[in-house]
Each structure stands twice: as structure tokens, then as C-alpha cells.
Amino acid sequence: MSTAHSGYCSARASAEDAPALSRLEKQLLILLSIIAGMVDLTGFVSLGNVFTAHITGNVAVIGAWVVRRGRINPTQILAIPVFILAVAVVWLLARASGRRGPGLLRLLLLIQFLLLTCVLIFGVITKPSANPQGLLTDIAAMMAVSAMACQFALLRLALPVPLSTAVMTGNLTNAVLSLLDRVWRSEPSKPSDKARLRSSLILLTGFFGGCVVAASAEMYLGEWAWSFPAVLAGIAVVLR
């Protein structure tokens, strides 16, 4: 077979694989948004009102404390430097592994799965929710924060996308602006505009759905509620 023909076949195969890769990325993003919603809600309810995914929520709480000098959970303060440190560690691991693309993505998804599994095992054994201000709660919360830091980092390092799976403000903004463009625009909508609106709405729905499921699980299952995001993280690792 000639080199030119081989190149043509490779290009054609890549073109045919593109839709499948796009679908895989969408499925993974939806799954990650559900996981983020579950982890954020479960952490907030059972670990002393700590935002484990929406870290800026902790920043807002600290800002209010600085002005009002009211009571604050030290874990909310600790979550910020731990998140920063966890992102830095993930970056170092990515560099040290020498992996790129799908290989790096699989590695970081595995790290997230292991961290969430650790939260589940630690929570079931030690019952940190029984004392939201205790050391055990701090340890569980920091493991959950590290898992979410890994998710944030992998979106930048291994799967560059303009959407977020944990901070929904940007997705909500994209959805509103895309919807307004479709309604008031004189010319027909571009496929990219429709895709942006659909993706934003799907991720918003996924995150909210994860919160609802996590709230129900935490109410009826207690510490075992962490099994939901852990299982979904495991599914993300093996997703083809």
C-alpha cells in the first residue's frame, strides 16, 4: 500500500472516529458533573458545611467572617490551601508520568476514584458526620476536596474544554446567553451555538441531579452516601 493511500486511510479513520470521541467526551463531562454535585452536597451536609467542589463558596464564607467576626468552621479555611496544594500535586504527577491525552486522562480519573473511595471507606469506619467540628471530619473533607481538585485539574491538563463540571455559574451564563442569541438573533443559529446551549444545560442538569440524589442518599444512608460518587468515578475510569 502506498504512503499516500495509507495517509488517506488514516485521515479518513480519524474523521470517522471524531464523532465517537466527541460523544465520549460529552458522556464523561456529564458523569463528572453528576459526581461533582454529589460530592459538593454530601460534603456540605455531612462535613460541617464545607464546599468540597465549589471552593469559592468557602472563600465567600471566610469573607463574611472577616467582616462580622462570627463563628466559622476552620475546615472551610483549610479547604482553600488544600485545594491549591492538591492541584499542584496533580500537575506534578501529570508531568512525572509523561502521559498525554487519553493516557493522562485515565490516570487522573483513577486518582479521583481512589480518593473518593478513601472518603467512603474512611467515612463508613470513623463516622465523621457525628462530630462536624472534629478532626475526622477535617480529614474526610480534605480527601473530598483533593478529589475535586483532581477533577478540576484533569479538565485543564487532559481534556481541555471551555465548560466546567463543578462551578455551574459559567455554564448558567453560557446557557442564558445562548438562549437569548437564539431567540433574538435575525440570522439562523449556528450548530456551535446550539451545541453550547445543549452542553451547558446538560451539565447544569447533571450537577443538580447529583445534588438531589446525594441529598436523598445522605438522608437515608448516612456515610454510605459517598458510595454513589465513588461508584460513578469508577465508571468514569473504565469508560471507553
N, C-alpha and C positions, 0 to 999 in steps of 0.2 A: 504494500500500500504506500502511495506517495506521501511525502511530508505535507504537501498542500492538502491532500484528502484527509489525512489524519487531523490536521488543524481544523478543517471544516467540520469533521465529525465531533471533535472536542467542543468547538464553539456551539454547535447545534445541541449537544448534550447539555452544556451549561445553560443555554437558553431554555431548554425544556425543564431543567431542574429548578430554574428560578422561581416559578410559582410555588413549587413544593417547599423550597426554602422559605419563601415569604409566609406560607401557611404555618410552617413550623415556628417561625419567629412570633407570629401572632398568637399561636396557641401557648407558647412559652410565656409571652408577656401577660396574657390573661391569667395563666396559672400563678405567675409571680405576684400579680396584683391581688389575687384572692389570698395568697399566703400573707402578703403584707397587711391586708385588712384584718386577717385572723390574729396575727402576731401583735399588731398595734392594739386591738381591742382587748385581747386576752391579757396582755401586759398591763394595760391601763386599769382594768378591772381588778386583777388579782395581785398586782405587784406595786401597790401604793401609788396609783395614778401616774405612772411613768409612761411617757410616749416612747415606745421602743422602735417604731418606724418613723413617725412624724417628729423628728428630733427638734424641729423649730417650735413645736408645742412646748417643749421643756424650756427653750430659750424665753418664750413669752411668759411662762410661769415665773422664771427667775427674775425677769424684768419687773413684773408686778411685785415680787418680794422685795426687790431693791428699793422701790418707792414706798411701799406700805409697811415693810418690816414685819409682815405677818409670818405665820408658821409655814415652813417649806420642808419638803421631803428631800434629804440630802441625795437620794438616789437620782432625783431629777437633775441635780447639778452634775453628779458623777457621769450620767449618761452622755453628756456632751464630749468631754475629753476621751472617754472610752470609744465613742463612735469615731472620733478623729483618729485615734490610735489604731482601731480595727481596720479602717480604710487604708491606713499606711501599711499595715501588716499584709493586707490582701494585695496591695500594689507590689510589695517586696516579694511575696510568694509568686505572683504572676511573672515578675522579672526573673526570679531564680529558676522557675520551671522551664523557661524558654519556649513556652507554648503560645500559640496564637489561634484565633478563630475558634472553631468548634472544640479543639482540644483544651484550650484555656477555659472556655465556657463550661465544659463538663467538669473540670477541676474545681472551679469556683462554685458551681451548683452543688458539688459533692461536699465542699466545705460548709456551705449553708445548711445542707441536710444534716451533717454531723453536729453542727451547733444546735440546731433545733431539736435533734434527738437528745442531745445532752440536757437541754432545758426540760424536755419531757421526763427523762429518767430522774434528773435531779429534783424536779417538782413533785413527782409521784413519791419519791423516797422521803424527802425532807418536809413537804407541805409548807412552802414559804408563804403562801397566802394567809396562813393562820396568824402571821405577825408581819403585816405590811411594812413595818419600820425596822425589821430585823436584818441581820447580816445575810441570812439565807435568801431573803428577798432581793437584796443587792446583787448577790451572785447570780441568781436566776435572771434578773433584769439585764445585767451586763452581758450575759450569754445571748439573750434575745436581741439586744442592741447590736452586738457583734454580728449576729446572723443577718440583720437588716443592713448593716454596713457592707457586708459582703454582697448583698443583692444590689445595693446602690453602685458599688464598685464594678461589679460584673457588667452592668449595663453600659458603663463607660469604657471598660477595658476589653470586653469580649463581644459585646453585642451593641454597638453604637446606635442608639435610637433617640429620636427627639422627645419621646414620651417618657413619663415616669410611672413606675408601678406602685409607688408608695406615697408620694406627695401629689395629691389629687387637684391642687389649686391650678396648676398649669394645664392639666387635662380638662378641667372645667372651663377654663378660659378659652382653650382651643375649641371646645365643643360649642360654646356660645358664639364665638366669632365666626366659626364655620357655618353655623346655622343662620346667623344674620346675613352672611355673604350669600347664602343660597336663596334666602327669601327676598332680599332687596337688590340683588345683582341683576343687571339688564341682560348680560350675556349668559349662555349656559354654563353650568358649573363644570369645572374640570374634574376628571377622575381622581386627581390627587386631593382635591378639596373634599370630595365625598369620602375618600379613604381616611382622611384626617378626622373628619367628624365621626365616622363609624368607629375608628380605633379609640378615640377619646371617650366616647360613650360606653364602649365595651369595657375599657379599663376602669371607668368610674363605677359601672355596674358590678364588675368583678370585685373591686375593693369594698364596696358597700355590702355586697353579698357575703364576702368573707367576714365582715364585721358582724352581720346578723347571725351567721352560723356560729361564729365564735362566742357571741353573747349567749346564745342558747346552750352551747356546749359547756361554757363555764358555769352556767346556772345549774345544769343537771349533772355534769361530770366532774366538776371541780378541776383538779390539776390535770386530769386526763384530757382536758380541752386542748392541751398542747399537742396531743396526738394528731389532730387534724392538720395543722400546718406542717408537722413533721412528715406525715404520710404524703402530702402534696409535694413537699420538697423532694422526697424520694422519687416520686413520679416524674418530676422535672429532670432529675438526673438521668433517668433511663429513656426520656422522651426522644424519639428518633424523628 
